[in-house]
């Protein structure tokens, strides 16, 4: 056998091995296509870590059609502004985060998309290591190949932690605002979206019905992003800024433009 043939066999073997390794590490996102409930690790007060079934057939499930579009827009603006443009990975945001973390000399900013978060919440532990991030990324890319954006958003809004043992948009709307997801206003939607990155920390403001100065800054940042993305018009933006602190105005300059 010639040297050329040996090199070709080696490359083909290496490629196959890499493909098999990636396939074995990729989370089983195809399980979502079955419509069956999946067991998710959650923390409950008094019980600790429990396995809870989540899926369209469960009682607490909320279809995307029953969620206020203000809530959808606030969550996208807060968590993944380019959600409707990327294919599972936001390479621009990854580059920005790498530069920021390099300047800070520590891991200070993430770049996970909503698709990545769905994969993590359903199939992975919360470990901060390279292998988990690689599995999360491969799962997100495959998930976006299998299903559309609305499917991913619906799962995300039913999975996400809103603090105080509250999971999913239906339970959050009822617990914090005594309303249904489809009736959530712009300020209520922003308030809920604002707690997602750190629910145990930020949910205190929702329970106390009072935003801290830092909480007000976060509210305004999400509102500004919603305005820049065209999710709210100028009048809606102004009303939200005047009433967003549980009926009171938020401090700071206007983020709504002229």
N, C-alpha and C positions, 0 to 999 in steps of 0.2 A: 504494500500500500504506500502511495506516495506521501510526501510530506504535506502537500496541499490538501489531500484527503484527510489526513490526521488532524490538521488545523480546523478543517470544516466540521469534523466530528466533535472536536473539543468545544468549538463555539456553539454548536447545536446542543450539546450536552449541558453546557453552562447555562444557555438560555432556558432550556427546559427546567433545569434545577431551580433557577431564579423564579420562573413562573410558578412552579409548584410551591416554592417557599412563600411567595406572595399570596397565593391562593389559600394556603394553610393558615396564614396569619390574618387574612381579611375577615372581618366579622360577618356572620351569616345574615346579611341584610335582606336576602331574598325571603326570609321568614315573614317579613312584613306583607308580602304579596298574598299570603294565605287568608288574611282577614281575621286570624285568630289572635287572642290576647297573648301578651308576653309578660313574663315575670320581671319586675323591675325592683332593684334594691332601693328602699326608702327608709328614712328615719322617722319614727313616730315617738312622741313623748310618752314615757312610761314603758315603752316596748323596745326601744332601740332600733336596730336594723331589722327590717322585715322585707319579705318578698311580696309585692303587691301586683296583682294582675292588671294590666293596662291594655286597652284595645277598644275598637268600635262597639263591641258587644257588652262592654262593662257599663254599669249604671252611671258613673260619673263622666262618661265620655261626652265631649261637646264637638259636633261637626263644625267644620270651618264656616259653613253657611250660617251658623248660629252665633258667630263671633262678630262683633262690631268691626267694621273696616278701619275705624280709628285705632282699635287695639292692634290689629294686624300691622298697620302702618307704624305705630309707636314701637312695637317690638322689632320690626325690621330696621327702623331707623336707629334703634338703640343697639341691637345685637349684630346686624349684618346688613349694612346699607346697600351693598351690591348683590344682595341675595338673588334678585331676579335677573342678574346679568352673568354671574359666574356659574361654573359647572361643578360646584362642590368645594372648591378651594379658591380663596380670594388671594391671588398672588401679589396684587398691589398691597393689600393689607399685611401680608406676610413680610414683604420687603420693608414696609414702614415700621413694623414691630421689631424686626431684626435690628434696624438702625437705632430705634429708640432704646432697646434693651442693651445694645452695645454702648451707647452713650451713658446709660445709667449703671453699667457694669453689673447688672442683675436682671432677673426675669421680672419685668415690671408691667409688661403689656402683652396680651395674647392676640391671636388672630384667627380663632376658631369661627367657622361659619355656622349658621343654623344647622346645616346638613351634618357637619362634624359633631355638633352637640347632640343631635338626635342619635347618631351612632354611639357616642360615648354614653349617653343616658341609658340606652337600651342594652348595649352589649359589652361595655368595658368598665373597668374600675376607674377610680379617679386619680390613679397614680400619675405623677408628673415625671415621665421618663420618655426617652426617644422611641422605644418600641411601641408604647401606647399611642404616641402621636402618629407614628407611621401607620398603625392599624386604623386609627381614627380617620386619617387622610384617605387611605385606600377604601375604607368602608363608605366614606362620603362620596367619593367619585363613582363607586359602583351604585350607591343608592340613587344618585341623580341620573344614572343611566337607566335604572329600572323604572322610576316613578317621576311624576311631575312635581312642580314646586308646591302646589296646593296640598298635595298629599303629605309632603314633608312638613309644611307649616302646621297642618292639622295635628300631626303626631307631636310636633314640638310644643304646641300650645297645650296639649293634654299631658305632657310629661314634665314641664318645667316646674321648678320649685319656687314658690313665692314666700317662703319663710313661715315660721310658726306651725310647721307641719302641714302647710297648705300646698297641695299639688294640683296643677292643671288650672286652666283659665276659668272653668265653671265654678270650681270651689273657691277660687280667689275672688271672683266677682261677688259671689254670695257672702263670703266671709268679711271682706273689707268694705264693701259698698252696698250690701243687701240688695243686689240687683242681678240681672242675668247678663251673660257675656254680650249678647246682641244689643244691649241697651247702654253699654259703657260709653261715657262721654270722652272727649279728647283729653281733658285733665286727668280723669280716672285712668284712662289707658296709659298715659305717660307715667303716672304714679306707679302703676303695676309694672310697666316695662323697666322702670328705674331700679327696681329691687332685684332683678334677675341676676346680675353679675355676682352679687353677694347677698343672698336673701336673708340670712340670719342677721346681718348687720343693718341692711336698709329697710327691712320690713317694720322695724320699730317706729319709723315715721308714720307708716300707714296705721299702725295700731293706735298711736298717740294723736293722729289727725293733726300733725304739725311737722312741717319740714324744717330741718336744720339749715343753716347757711350753705353747707356743702350739698345738702339735699336739693336746695333751691337751684344751685348751680347745675346739678345733674339734670334736674327737670328742664331748665332752660337750654341745656346742651341738646337734649333729645328734641325739644320743641324746635330749636333752630335747624336741626337736621331734617325734621319733618317739613319745615318751611322750604328749605333749600331743595328738597326732593320733590316738592309740589304736592305733598300729602295733605297740606292744609293751606287755605288761602290767607291773605293778610288779615282779614277780619276775624277769622277763626283763631289765628295765631294770637292776636291782640286780646281776645276774650280769654283764651287759655292763660296768657301771662297775667291777666288781671284777676283771675279766679283760681289759679292752679294750686295755691297753698291752702287747699280745703276751704275755698270760698274767699280767701284773701289774696291780695296781689303778691307777686314774687318780686324781690328786690333786683336791682341791677338794671342795665340799659335794655332797651327793646331789642328783641332778636327777630322782629317781624319785618324789618325793612320799611322803606318809605311808601 
